């Protein structure tokens, strides 16, 4: 039996890599610009739809240990780009 919990993190992916995969999946080109953290935090003072908590979340470590997931649940995870493409396709069929 399975007790406890684990993070389903098959692949360590940065936010930048996530956006690249999303835009590839929807077939659009994009220009991603890296903004210095200080400038992003300053921007949260003027843009009410953003907060410093959002900046903190983006800066958190995304490289989780997935050994337990691979041992107990999935030994051969689906490639990240495939997962993103499948997810985008699923949402597109819902419209």
C-alpha positions in Angstrom: 0.0 0.0 0.0 1.0 3.6 -0.5 1.3 6.0 2.4 2.4 9.6 2.4 2.7 12.0 -0.5 5.1 12.9 -3.2 5.6 15.7 -5.7 4.8 14.7 -9.3 7.8 16.4 -10.9 9.1 14.2 -13.6 11.3 16.9 -15.2 13.0 19.9 -13.7 11.7 22.8 -15.9 12.2 26.5 -15.5 9.4 29.0 -16.2 11.2 30.1 -19.4 11.3 26.5 -20.6 7.6 26.1 -19.7 6.7 29.2 -21.8 8.8 28.0 -24.7 7.0 24.6 -24.7 3.6 26.3 -24.5 4.3 28.6 -27.4 5.7 25.7 -29.4 2.6 23.6 -28.7 0.2 26.4 -29.9 2.4 27.0 -32.9 3.4 30.6 -32.1 6.7 32.3 -32.0 7.5 34.6 -29.0 10.2 36.7 -27.6 10.9 36.0 -23.9 12.7 38.8 -22.1 14.4 38.2 -18.8 13.6 41.0 -16.3 16.0 41.6 -13.4 14.4 40.7 -10.0 14.8 44.2 -8.7 12.9 45.6 -11.6 10.2 43.0 -11.3 9.7 43.8 -7.6 9.6 47.5 -8.4 7.0 46.8 -11.0 4.7 45.2 -8.5 4.4 48.5 -6.7 2.7 50.0 -9.9 0.9 47.0 -11.4 -1.8 45.9 -9.1 -2.3 42.6 -10.9 1.1 41.5 -9.8 2.5 41.0 -6.3 5.9 40.3 -4.7 4.5 36.9 -3.7 4.3 36.0 -7.4 8.0 37.0 -7.8 8.9 34.9 -4.8 7.1 31.9 -6.3 9.0 32.3 -9.6 12.3 32.4 -7.7 11.7 29.2 -5.7 13.6 26.1 -6.5 11.9 24.0 -9.2 14.4 21.1 -9.0 12.5 18.6 -6.8 13.6 15.1 -6.0 11.4 12.7 -8.0 13.0 9.4 -6.9 10.0 8.4 -4.9 7.6 9.2 -7.8 9.7 7.2 -10.2 10.1 4.3 -7.7 6.4 4.1 -6.7 4.4 5.5 -9.5 6.0 6.1 -12.9 9.3 4.6 -13.9 9.4 6.2 -17.4 7.7 9.7 -17.4 6.4 11.2 -20.5 8.7 13.9 -22.0 7.8 17.4 -20.8 7.2 18.8 -24.3 4.8 15.9 -25.1 2.9 16.6 -21.8 2.5 20.3 -22.7 1.4 19.5 -26.3 -1.1 17.0 -25.1 -2.5 19.4 -22.4 -2.8 22.3 -25.0 -4.6 19.9 -27.4 -7.0 18.9 -24.7 -7.9 22.5 -23.8 -8.3 23.3 -27.5 -10.8 20.5 -27.9 -12.9 22.0 -25.1 -13.6 25.3 -26.9 
